[in-house]
């Protein structure tokens, strides 16, 4: 028997979609699997201890969704919680411990070493966990397990990532208590694909999920969404990094949702690239139930778009707003401010252009998390010793540990870049401003769109609002 543990405690809660998918695959392989969901536990530590008093699994898997909250200057790391959970499991059972999840896959060897777990899986877990169970019961040839990270004496070995070319997984979505998550305001996700071939300089998705699109059958995607609707979930979020890539697959998913009349029974949100975007796709998305799009817009100044390796231009952003307004879809623009080459002039132009474009809301995030194996990481290393790099912001001194939250903020923006951004935004309620850095013991009041322990968001969810968290926060700010 294999026990899966959701270690994520972040609130509002996010249903652990990966565990639903993995459980379906393991059950199809005739394996027994159980869940300990610490996110839903009143007392996570007590529940974990109580579980192992009555269970002795062969393998324990811990999922690690987020390394941190991904915002500067809050920079809240979730690694200490994972370390405590691994230690608690170790004290309660002799079963080997395996780590997985997107957050884990970004720092696979480092997190294995720091947490003192036995194994880790970088990439997809559906097939790998079944193979690992077979090896535990058989020859224990760890080299056969896709994506496995393991110890060989004092050395940590890493097998090639588990990124199978096709992802035909089917999920009944009955392993996780999705209905409870939804009642508590948690987001429920669906994957239409994994992987991304784009090379945006900062993005960790290709690192964790692969550099090619690995598509699911649109009929399977629609069937899964139908299952969630029957469980009482009528607001869903696509987890795809860019729903509209490739465009043909996005259209096929929408057509399948329309064929099943799901657009009349649910609302959904998605992340999209700014280009390519056609009137046909936006029209199909709306008919299929889409009510909100979060565009990977990043910037508007040509120099910054080039720095981020974005193919769109300001006129493409304008076209995206036009198409969404035409078909009644709410528009969120995600901005990334302070990247390589950002100056006061490029910053001012980006904000001015976004204000003219009039999205429903825009997240003015300042600072870019530097993840290993990304183009931004290579660029930072080329700039010289990281400890002396004036563009890096972190919460500690001494040698740079990339596992700890480390952000790139262009030093050309001066000593108070967040204040500069806020002055440019002014009182424009459409923008979620960056949080001010503060030297006082008390943190600055948070009015950004960091969802972790967000009081405004939590109160809105308690009052019954449902939807993408950015859309709920937008309604709280602008009232529309």
C-alpha positions in Angstrom: 0.0 0.0 0.0 1.2 3.5 -0.8 0.2 6.6 1.2 0.2 10.0 -0.5 0.4 13.2 1.7 -0.6 16.7 0.6 1.9 18.9 2.5 0.5 22.2 1.1 -1.1 24.3 3.9 -1.4 27.6 1.9 -4.8 29.3 2.3 -7.0 29.8 0.5 -6.7 26.1 -0.3 -5.8 24.7 -3.7 -7.0 21.2 -4.4 -4.0 18.9 -5.1 -4.9 18.0 -8.7 -1.6 16.0 -9.1 -2.7 13.5 -6.3 -6.0 13.0 -8.1 -4.2 12.1 -11.3 -1.6 9.9 -9.6 -4.2 8.0 -7.6 -6.2 7.1 -10.7 -3.0 5.8 -12.4 -2.0 3.8 -9.4 -5.4 2.2 -9.0 -5.4 1.3 -12.7 -2.1 -0.5 -11.9 -4.0 -2.5 -9.2 -2.1 -0.7 -6.4 -3.8 0.3 -3.1 -3.4 4.0 -2.3 -4.5 6.2 0.5 -4.5 10.0 1.2 -3.6 12.2 4.1 -4.6 15.7 3.2 -2.9 18.1 5.6 -4.4 21.1 3.9 -7.9 20.1 5.1 -6.8 19.0 8.6 -7.7 21.0 11.7 -4.5 19.8 13.4 -2.1 18.6 10.6 0.6 17.2 13.0 -1.9 15.3 15.1 -3.7 13.9 12.0 -0.4 12.7 10.6 0.6 11.0 13.8 -2.9 9.4 14.2 -2.8 8.0 10.6 0.5 6.2 11.1 -0.6 4.7 14.4 -3.0 2.5 12.4 -1.2 2.2 9.0 2.1 0.8 7.9 2.4 1.6 4.1 5.2 0.2 1.9 5.9 3.7 0.5 5.0 7.3 1.5 4.8 10.0 -1.1 4.8 13.7 -0.2 3.8 16.3 -2.7 5.5 19.7 -2.7 3.5 22.1 -4.9 5.2 25.4 -4.2 8.7 26.2 -3.0 7.5 29.7 -1.8 4.8 32.3 -2.3 6.7 33.7 -5.4 6.3 37.3 -4.3 8.9 39.9 -3.3 9.4 41.1 -0.6 7.2 38.6 1.3 9.4 35.8 0.0 7.8 33.2 2.2 9.5 29.8 1.8 7.5 26.6 2.4 10.6 24.4 2.7 10.6 24.4 6.6 7.1 22.9 6.6 8.2 20.2 4.2 11.2 19.4 6.3 9.1 19.0 9.4 6.6 16.8 7.6 9.4 14.5 6.3 10.8 14.3 9.9 7.4 13.5 11.3 6.8 10.7 8.8 10.3 9.3 9.4 9.6 9.2 13.1 6.3 7.4 12.5 7.2 4.7 10.0 10.1 2.8 8.5 8.6 3.0 5.0 10.7 4.9 2.5 9.8 8.4 1.6 9.5 9.8 -1.9 9.0 13.5 -2.8 7.2 14.9 -5.9 5.3 17.8 -7.3 6.1 20.9 -9.3 7.9 22.7 -6.5 10.0 19.6 -5.8 10.9 19.1 -9.5 12.5 22.6 -9.7 15.1 21.7 -7.1 15.0 17.9 -7.1 18.5 17.0 -5.9 18.8 19.9 -3.5 15.4 19.3 -1.8 16.2 15.6 -1.5 19.4 16.4 0.3 18.0 19.0 2.5 14.8 17.1 3.5 16.6 13.8 4.0 13.9 11.9 2.1 14.8 8.6 0.4 13.6 9.3 -3.1 12.2 12.0 -5.3 10.5 12.1 -8.7 11.3 14.9 -11.1 8.4 15.2 -13.6 5.2 13.2 -13.9 4.5 10.8 -11.1 1.7 8.6 -12.6 4.0 5.9 -14.2 7.1 6.5 -12.0 5.4 5.7 -8.7 4.0 2.5 -10.0 7.5 1.5 -11.3 9.1 2.5 -8.0 6.6 0.3 -6.1 7.5 -2.6 -8.4 11.3 -2.1 -7.8 10.8 -1.8 -4.0 9.1 -5.3 -4.2 11.6 -6.7 -6.7 15.2 -6.0 -7.8 15.5 -2.5 -6.4 17.1 -1.3 -9.6 16.5 2.4 -9.2 17.8 3.2 -12.7 14.6 1.8 -14.2 12.4 4.4 -12.5 11.7 7.4 -14.7 12.6 10.7 -13.1 13.9 9.1 -9.9 16.3 11.0 -7.7 18.0 8.7 -5.2 21.1 8.1 -3.2 23.9 5.8 -4.2 26.2 5.8 -1.3 27.1 9.5 -0.6 26.1 10.5 -4.2 22.7 11.7 -5.3 21.8 10.2 -8.7 19.2 11.7 -11.0 17.4 9.7 -13.7 16.2 11.6 -16.9 13.0 13.5 -16.1 9.7 11.7 -16.3 8.1 13.4 -19.2 6.4 10.8 -21.3 5.6 11.9 -24.8 1.9 11.4 -24.4 -0.4 11.9 -21.4 -3.4 9.6 -21.8 -4.2 9.6 -18.1 -7.9 9.5 -17.1 -9.0 10.7 -13.6 -12.2 10.0 -11.8 -11.3 12.9 -9.5 -12.6 11.0 -6.5 -9.4 10.6 -4.5 -9.2 14.2 -3.2 -12.2 15.8 -1.4 -12.8 18.2 -4.2 -16.3 19.1 -3.0 -14.9 20.1 0.4 -12.2 22.2 -1.2 -14.8 24.0 -3.3 -17.0 24.6 -0.3 -14.0 26.2 1.5 -13.4 28.4 -1.5 -10.5 26.4 -2.9 -9.6 26.5 -6.6 -10.2 23.3 -8.6 -8.0 22.7 -11.6 -7.9 20.6 -14.8 -4.9 20.0 -17.0 -5.4 20.0 -20.8 -1.7 19.3 -21.3 1.7 19.4 -19.8 5.0 21.0 -20.9 5.8 24.2 -22.8 8.2 24.8 -25.7 8.4 28.5 -25.1 11.6 29.9 -23.7 10.5 32.9 -21.6 13.6 33.8 -19.7 12.1 33.4 -16.2 9.6 30.5 -16.6 10.0 27.3 -14.5 7.3 25.3 -16.3 9.7 23.9 -18.9 12.1 22.9 -16.1 9.4 21.1 -14.1 7.1 19.8 -16.9 9.2 19.5 -20.0 9.9 21.5 -23.1 7.3 20.1 -25.5 3.5 20.1 -25.4 2.2 16.8 -24.2 -1.5 16.9 -25.0 -4.5 15.2 -23.4 -7.4 13.9 -25.5 -10.0 16.8 -25.5 -12.8 14.3 -24.9 -11.0 13.1 -21.7 -10.6 16.7 -20.5 -14.3 17.3 -21.0 -15.2 14.1 -19.3 -13.2 15.1 -16.3 -14.8 18.5 -16.1 -18.2 16.9 -16.3 -17.3 14.7 -13.3 -16.3 17.8 -11.3 -19.6 19.5 -12.2 -21.5 16.4 -11.0 -19.6 16.8 -7.7 -21.0 20.3 -7.3 -18.0 22.2 -8.6 -19.1 24.8 -11.1 -16.0 27.0 -11.2 -12.8 25.5 -12.7 -9.4 26.7 -13.6 -7.2 25.3 -16.4 -3.7 24.7 -15.1 -2.1 24.8 -18.6 0.7 27.3 -18.7 -0.9 28.8 -21.9 -4.3 27.4 -22.8 -4.1 28.7 -26.4 -0.9 26.8 -27.3 -1.2 25.0 -29.5 -4.3 26.8 -30.9 -5.8 23.7 -32.6 -5.9 21.7 -29.3 -7.5 24.6 -27.4 -10.2 24.8 -30.1 -10.8 21.1 -29.9 -11.2 21.2 -26.1 -13.7 24.1 -26.4 -15.7 22.2 -29.0 -15.9 19.2 -26.8 -17.0 21.2 -23.9 -19.7 22.9 -26.1 -20.8 19.5 -27.4 -21.5 18.4 -23.8 -23.3 21.6 -22.9 -20.8 22.2 -20.2 -20.6 25.9 -20.9 -24.2 26.2 -19.5 -23.3 24.4 -16.3 -19.9 25.9 -15.2 -17.6 28.8 -15.4 -13.9 28.5 -16.1 -10.7 30.6 -16.2 -7.4 30.1 -18.0 -3.9 31.4 -18.6 -3.2 32.5 -22.2 -0.3 33.7 -24.3 -1.0 37.1 -25.9 -0.3 35.6 -29.3 -1.6 33.8 -31.3 -5.2 34.8 -30.4 -8.1 34.6 -32.9 -11.7 35.8 -32.7 -12.8 32.2 -33.4 -10.9 30.8 -30.4 -12.2 33.6 -28.0 -15.7 33.0 -29.2 -15.4 29.3 -28.7 -13.9 29.8 -25.2 -16.8 31.9 -24.2 -19.4 29.5 -25.5 -17.6 26.7 -23.7 -17.9 28.5 -20.3 -14.7 30.7 -20.1 -15.4 33.9 -18.1 -11.8 35.1 -17.4 -8.4 35.1 -19.0 -5.1 35.9 -17.3 -2.7 36.9 -20.1 1.1 36.4 -19.8 1.6 40.0 -20.9 4.8 40.9 -18.9 5.5 44.3 -20.4 4.7 46.7 -23.1 8.0 48.4 -23.9 9.7 46.7 -26.9 13.0 46.5 -25.1 11.5 44.6 -22.1 9.4 42.3 -24.3 12.6 41.4 -26.1 14.4 40.9 -22.8 11.7 38.5 -21.7 11.7 36.8 -25.1 8.0 37.5 -25.6 6.8 37.5 -29.2 3.9 39.9 -28.7 3.8 43.7 -29.0 1.6 46.4 -27.5 -0.8 46.2 -30.4 -1.3 42.5 -29.7 -2.2 43.4 -26.1 -4.8 45.9 -27.4 -6.2 43.2 -29.7 -6.5 40.8 -26.8 -8.6 43.3 -24.8 -10.8 44.0 -27.9 -11.5 40.3 -28.5 -12.3 39.6 -24.9 -14.6 42.6 -24.6 -16.4 41.6 -27.7 -17.2 38.1 -26.3 -17.8 39.1 -22.7 -14.6 37.7 -21.1 -12.8 39.4 -18.2 -9.2 40.4 -18.9 -6.3 40.2 -16.4 -2.8 41.3 -17.5 0.1 39.8 -15.5 3.0 42.2 -15.5 6.6 41.4 -14.7 8.4 44.6 -13.7 12.1 45.1 -12.9 13.6 42.4 -15.1 17.0 42.6 -16.9 17.3 46.0 -18.6 14.4 47.7 -16.9 14.9 51.4 -16.5 12.7 54.2 -15.1 11.8 55.0 -18.7 10.8 51.4 -19.8 8.8 51.1 -16.5 6.9 54.3 -17.1 6.1 53.4 -20.7 4.8 49.9 -19.8 2.5 51.2 -17.0 1.2 54.0 -19.2 0.5 51.6 -22.1 -1.3 49.2 -19.8 -3.4 52.0 -18.4 -4.5 53.1 -21.9 -5.3 49.5 -22.9 -7.8 49.3 -20.1 -7.8 45.7 -18.9 -10.2 44.8 -16.2 -7.2 44.4 -13.9 -3.4 44.1 -14.0 -1.0 42.6 -11.5 2.1 44.9 -11.2 4.4 42.3 -9.8 7.9 43.7 -9.1 10.8 41.3 -9.1 11.3 38.0 -10.9 12.1 34.8 -9.1 15.4 33.3 -10.3 15.1 29.6 -10.9 18.0 27.3 -11.9 18.1 26.0 -15.5 16.2 29.0 -16.8 17.7 31.5 -19.3 17.4 34.2 -16.6 19.6 32.0 -14.3 22.2 31.7 -17.0 22.1 35.5 -17.5 22.5 36.1 -13.8 25.5 33.8 -13.6 27.1 35.6 -16.6 26.8 38.9 -14.7 29.4 37.8 -12.2 29.4 36.6 -8.6 25.8 36.4 -7.4 26.7 37.7 -4.0 27.9 41.0 -5.5 25.0 41.3 -8.0 23.2 44.6 -7.3 20.1 43.3 -9.2 19.4 40.4 -6.8 17.1 40.7 -3.8 17.0 38.1 -1.1 16.2 37.8 2.6 19.6 36.6 3.7 23.3 37.4 3.4 26.3 35.3 2.6 26.6 32.8 -0.3 23.5 32.7 -2.5 21.4 29.6 -2.0 19.1 29.5 -5.0 16.7 27.2 -3.1 15.9 30.2 -1.0 13.7 33.0 -2.5 15.9 35.1 -4.7 14.5 37.8 -7.0 15.9 39.9 -9.9 15.0 43.6 -9.6 16.9 45.9 -11.9 19.1 48.2 -9.8 18.5 51.0 -12.4 15.1 51.5 -10.7 16.8 52.9 -7.6 16.7 51.9 -3.9 12.8 52.0 -3.7 11.5 50.4 -6.9 8.1 49.5 -5.4 7.5 53.0 -4.4 8.3 54.2 -7.9 5.8 51.7 -9.4 3.2 52.8 -7.0 3.7 56.4 -7.9 3.3 55.6 -11.6 0.1 53.6 -10.9 -1.3 56.3 -8.7 -4.9 55.6 -7.5 -5.7 53.4 -10.5 -7.8 50.6 -8.8 -7.4 48.3 -11.8 -3.8 47.7 -10.7 -2.6 45.4 -7.9 0.6 47.3 -6.8 3.7 45.7 -5.5 4.2 45.5 -1.7 6.6 48.1 -0.2 9.7 46.9 1.4 9.9 47.8 5.0 12.6 47.7 7.6 10.2 47.7 10.5 9.2 44.5 12.4 5.7 44.7 11.1 5.2 43.9 7.4 3.7 46.6 5.1 0.0 46.4 4.5 -0.6 44.0 1.6 -2.8 45.2 -1.2 -1.1 43.2 -3.9 -2.4 40.0 -5.5 -0.4 37.5 -3.4 -3.0 34.9 -2.7 -1.2 33.3 0.3 -3.1 34.2 3.5 -4.7 37.1 1.7 -7.3 38.6 4.1 -9.4 40.3 1.4 -9.6 37.1 -0.6 -10.4 34.9 2.4 -13.2 37.2 3.5 -14.7 37.2 0.0 -14.6 33.4 -0.2 -16.2 33.1 3.2 -19.0 35.3 1.9 -19.6 32.8 -0.9 -17.7 34.3 -3.9 -16.1 31.8 -6.2 -13.8 32.2 -9.2 -10.2 32.8 -10.1 -8.6 34.5 -7.1 -7.4 37.5 -9.2 -11.1 38.0 -10.4 -12.4 37.9 -6.8 -9.7 40.5 -5.7 -10.6 42.6 -8.8 -14.2 42.7 -7.8 -13.3 43.7 -4.3 -11.1 46.6 -5.6 -13.2 48.0 -8.5 -16.7 46.6 -7.8 -17.4 45.4 -11.2 
